[in-house]
Amino acid sequence: MDAHGYDRELREVAKRDRAREAAFLQKHAGSGGPPQLANRIAGRRLPPLEGTYVDKHDPARGKVLCQVPRSGRPDVEAAVAAAKLAQPAWAATPLAKRCAVLRRTAELIERDMDRLVRMESEDTGKPVKLAGSLDIPRAARNFRFFADFLESRKEAVHLTEGFRNETHRVPVGVVGLITPWNLPLYLLTWKVAPALGLGNAVVAKPSELTPRTADALADLLAEAGLPDGVYNVVHGLGPEAGEPLVAHPDVRAVSFTGGTATGAKVAAAAGPKKLSLELGGKNASLVFSDCDLDETVKGVARAAFTNQGQICLCGSRILVERSLFPEFTRRLAEHAKGLRIGDPLDPATDLGSLVSQSHRAKVETYLEVAQDEDATVHCGGGRPDLPGVLADGAFLQPTVLTGLDQDSPLVQEEIFGPVVTVQPFASEDEAIALANGVRYGLAATVWTKDANKAQRVAERLDTGMVWVNCWLVRDLAVPFGGVKDSGFGREGGEWSVDFYSEARNICTKVTP
Ligand code: NDP
């Protein structure tokens, strides 16, 4: 479509949607009830076409925070159409200008840090300490990193006997981004920043449990100068809004982060398009007797319980060399008991609530299995006693269990909560066999002072990522992703460039 046709079509879309947006804003202003979020399509706040909403609760306090559009296929179609219209002009915008928008967005996220931290904490139940040190700063970092990375990239040139090959990256077009509830803005911006930087237009479907920062990002991107229609958000439930987005023929690439079972559905619905699947994990922390014990207890506990154990990278299977097993388990349980569990909005809180009552109920079914299997509970094992408004929040104590076999569901399945198992091993070979003996393969950590052993073990682990004497250290240029049931595809640095753009080679005869 030429520029004139594009403008005309945009104007028609704008005219059609203006009345719907005005009606939405009017209703919203006068209602007095919980605020209603809108979809963000072509720069407008649009209510779902069917007019239905789901309540979004604060999981720590139980109160309704807002209502989220329960969008369906027609809303997805409107968002994809808006993205398709806006994408060519955005792709034609010089790289330097696109990167300036990314950098400005990073600044605006930092400007609005307190507001976004509170929003993320209320939506997820995570402590403000974590949202303020990890989630929101990382969202800003995602934008800044990709702006710098994309601007410093060199296009490949190959000279062959009188011919010059220049390989350029061209955007994929419209990309669909589907994100989970555990790190809402962090994971969304990990996808949005490279997608926009490379000239794509985006339709995002955040988890309906944690919708507000995706909505806030629309305002920040617009303030940073992103044209209308380049970033669109459709809220709603996975099967009703996510699946039509994944299957839409005009969506040329889908980046999905979520559970393995959902990932399989996404792969089936996507058809012939680019797909990146970042799925579940059941990550092992391998602790050798020659580790630095103080540092290892702290590091392993952090890997186990950060975000109440609701990070795909959490180390929930702790494997300890037999000679250190009793002492390590005791020290780990002591450390866990010292974590302060309580109001997520209190800056001193270490552990907040799980994301929802239903997710806590799921985690608790594993505690029942642990009881049936006669596991030893070294700490936790139930709900904490919290006062006042927090009494009915979705809190759960950090729990350390031993005595479970390798084939126990607690060892094999992703619990995604503050529940870890500790198993002993007698040799390097046994440690590696236990670590690799699950269907997941996302990440692992190795704790030892022996650098040769660390290298040897790391090379035999069947995971996409290994950390040695550390955890969750993220250089955004390195590949992120897993193997086996943890998904396929990598994102980060050059891998994100590969995913969010296509290589186009132009071979020219060189005239002497
Ligand atoms: P889900 O798989 O339930 O959902 C992820 C997203 O997919 C949500 O937005 C969800 O919407 C949507 N969705 C659900 N069904 C469909 C469908 N049929 N088609 C398209 N989209 C759909 O994951 P959770 O939100 O429960 O997040 C936790 C999971 O995410 C864990 O397994 C965790 O390991 C994984 N994860 C993986 C990471 C990685 O990088 N490997 C990082 C972080 C988390 P709705 O919320 O409405 O259901």
Boltz pocket constraint, residues with backbone or C-beta under 6 A from the ligand:
constraints:
  - pocket:
      binder: B
      contacts: [[A, 178], [A, 179], [A, 180], [A, 181], [A, 182], [A, 183], [A, 205], [A, 206], [A, 207], [A, 208], [A, 209], [A, 236], [A, 237], [A, 238], [A, 239], [A, 241], [A, 242], [A, 243], [A, 246], [A, 257], [A, 258], [A, 259], [A, 260], [A, 262], [A, 263], [A, 265], [A, 266], [A, 277], [A, 278], [A, 279], [A, 280], [A, 281], [A, 311], [A, 312], [A, 313], [A, 414], [A, 416], [A, 442], [A, 482], [A, 486], [A, 487]]
      max_distance: 6.0
